[in-house]
């Protein structure tokens, strides 16, 4: 399967996770969210409106998936939103479901220290 390297702003042209997963979280996790963005799920969990349905789409997602998107409440997003990271398994699962290429993670090695370098004259 083909894949691509993510850029720092890859989420701004994706949005797949916001239209694939139910965004649920502990109802009192301490984040002030707009009441009309949240709905109860269980006695102790809430979810973002629009995500607890067959074809989820978070109410806070703005734009077109796969083109240009943004989160209408990025600074106050839930812990479950923060858990999904660019190129992780959840990200790629959502991207594949939207017929988008998955990202590959590249582990970069720290440059070696060349303190023992000897200069030859």
N, C-alpha and C positions, 0 to 999 in steps of 0.2 A: 504494500500500500504506500502511496506517495504521502509525504508529509512536508511541512514547511517550518522554518524557524520563526518563532514569534518575535515581534518588535515590542518595545516598551508600551506602545499605544495600541496593541493588538485588540484589546477589549473594545476600543472605540469603533472598530469596524466589524465587530462580531455580534455580541449579545445573545449567543446561542444558549448559554446557561440560564439566562433570564426567561427563556421561552421553552425550557425543557424540564427543569426541576421544580418541585414544590419547595418554596422557601419558607420553612417552618423554624420556629425558635421558641425558647422559653418566654412566656408572656411577660415576665418581669426582668428581662436581662439588663435593664437599666438604660436603654436607648429610648429617647423621646421620638416616637414616630407619629406621623399624622394619623388620626383615628380612621379617616376614610381610606387609608392605605392598608389597613390590617383587619383581619377577621379571625374570630376564635376558631381553633381547630379541635382542641380537647380542653379539659379543665385547666391544664397547665401549659399548653402550647398554643401559639397563634401562628398565622401564616400571612404572607403578603397576598393581598387580593389579586385574583387572577391566576394564581399559581396552583390552586387546589382544584384543578379541572382536567379533563382529558387532554386538551390542547392548551397547556399553561402559557401564560404571558404575564409577567409581573406588571402591576399597575404603574410602577415607577419607571419602567423602561420607555425611553423615548427614541424614536427613529425606526429605521428599517434594519432588521437582522441581516448580517452579512454585508452591509453597506456602511451605514454610519449610525451609531447609537450612543446614548448616554443614560445615566441613571439620574432620575429626578430627585433622589435623596441620598446620593453617594456618601456624603459625610455622616449620615445617620443610618446607614444600611445595617442589616442584622449580622450577627456573628456567622450565620450560615452562608451569607453572601461573601463574607470575608474569607471563608474557608476555601472557596474555589480559587485556584491560582492559575495563571497562564501556563498552559502545557501540562497541567496535572491530569490525572485519569478522569476526573469529573468534567473538566474543560473539554477534553478530547471526546468524551462520550457524547456530550451535547453537540459539539461541532460535527461529529460523524452523523448524528441523527438529523442534522440540517444539511447534509450532503456537502459539508465543508471539509477541507483537508485538515487532518489532525496536526497539531504542533509536535515538534520533537524537542526534548529537553537536552541541552548541552551542558555538561558539567565542565566548567572551565577550571583548569588547574592554576593554582597560585604560582606566579613566576618564582623560579628558584633564586635564592639569594646567591650572588656571585662573590661573596666576601673572600673566598679562597682563590679568587682569580689572580694569576700571576702574569704580570706584564713582561713580555719578551721584547728586548730592545734589539 
